[in-house]
Amino acid sequence: MSADTAHGSMKSYMIGFILSVVLTVIPFALVMGDMLSSEGATIAIIFLLGAGQMLVHLHYFLHVTLKVENGWQAMSIVFTIILLVIIMVGSIWVMTHLQENMMPAHDQIERVLDGQ
């Protein structure tokens, strides 16, 4: 195995860099330009592009492939995907419930103040 295949070439790093920039600029433009009327669609696109960016980093920068080390890296890919799903679903769950859990309602505050 040559040094270029083990560590990647300048071309592969540039492809990874360009893909990472594109996958970062698209969500930024969606949010800053208020391009979609649906908040749910915007969040879904941001999370999908974020997942894609993680896969780009795995392939182009960390050089994780299915062919190396008799497939052991394939297990790390599966583990990464499982973690990715857990993190994404958990993040969405937390963000959708933030409003409910941020502060008590006005009547709850009044009850606490009246009880003192």
C-alpha positions in Angstrom: 0.0 0.0 0.0 1.5 3.3 -1.0 1.5 6.5 1.1 -1.1 8.2 -1.1 -3.7 5.4 -0.6 -3.1 5.1 3.2 -3.3 8.8 3.9 -5.2 10.2 1.0 -4.1 12.6 -1.8 -4.3 16.3 -2.1 -7.2 15.7 -4.5 -9.2 13.7 -2.0 -8.6 16.3 0.7 -9.8 19.1 -1.6 -12.9 17.1 -2.5 -13.6 16.6 1.2 -13.0 20.2 2.0 -15.2 21.5 -0.8 -18.0 19.0 0.2 -17.7 20.2 3.8 -17.9 23.8 2.8 -21.0 23.2 0.6 -22.7 21.1 3.3 -22.1 24.0 5.8 -23.1 26.9 3.5 -26.5 25.3 2.5 -27.9 25.1 6.0 -26.5 28.5 6.8 -28.2 30.0 3.7 -31.5 28.2 4.6 -31.6 29.7 8.0 -30.2 33.2 7.3 -32.2 33.6 4.1 -35.4 32.2 5.6 -35.8 30.2 2.4 -38.3 27.6 3.6 -41.6 28.5 5.1 -41.8 25.2 7.1 -39.6 25.1 10.2 -39.8 21.3 10.3 -38.5 21.0 6.7 -35.7 23.4 7.5 -34.7 21.4 10.6 -34.9 18.1 8.7 -32.7 19.4 5.9 -30.1 20.8 8.4 -29.9 17.4 10.2 -29.6 15.5 6.9 -26.8 17.7 5.6 -25.1 17.5 9.0 -25.3 13.7 8.8 -23.9 13.9 5.3 -21.1 16.1 6.5 -20.2 13.6 9.2 -20.0 10.9 6.5 -17.8 13.1 4.3 -15.4 13.6 7.3 -15.3 9.9 7.9 -14.5 9.1 4.3 -12.2 11.9 3.2 -10.4 12.9 6.4 -10.5 9.9 8.7 -10.2 7.4 5.7 -12.7 5.0 7.1 -13.7 2.6 4.3 -15.3 -0.9 4.1 -12.2 -2.5 2.4 -9.6 -1.7 5.1 -8.7 -4.1 7.9 -11.0 -7.0 6.8 -14.1 -5.1 7.4 -13.4 -4.0 11.0 -13.8 -0.4 9.9 -17.3 -1.4 8.6 -18.2 -2.1 12.2 -17.0 1.3 13.2 -19.1 2.8 10.5 -22.2 1.0 11.7 -21.4 2.1 15.3 -21.0 5.7 14.0 -24.4 5.6 12.3 -26.1 4.3 15.4 -24.5 7.1 17.4 -25.5 9.6 14.8 -29.1 8.5 14.9 -29.1 8.6 18.7 -27.6 12.1 18.8 -29.9 13.5 16.0 -33.1 12.0 17.5 -32.1 13.2 21.0 -31.3 16.7 19.7 -34.6 17.0 17.9 -36.4 15.8 21.0 -34.7 18.3 23.2 -35.2 21.2 20.8 -38.9 20.4 20.4 -39.5 20.3 24.2 -37.4 23.3 25.1 -40.3 25.7 25.2 -42.2 23.5 27.7 -39.3 23.1 30.0 -37.6 26.5 29.9 -39.6 28.5 32.4 -42.7 27.9 34.5 -46.0 29.4 33.4 -47.0 32.8 34.8 -49.7 31.2 37.0 -47.2 28.8 38.5 -44.9 31.8 39.4 -47.9 33.6 40.9 -48.8 30.6 43.1 -45.2 30.3 44.4 -45.1 34.1 45.1 -48.5 34.0 46.8 -47.5 31.1 49.0 -44.6 33.0 50.5 
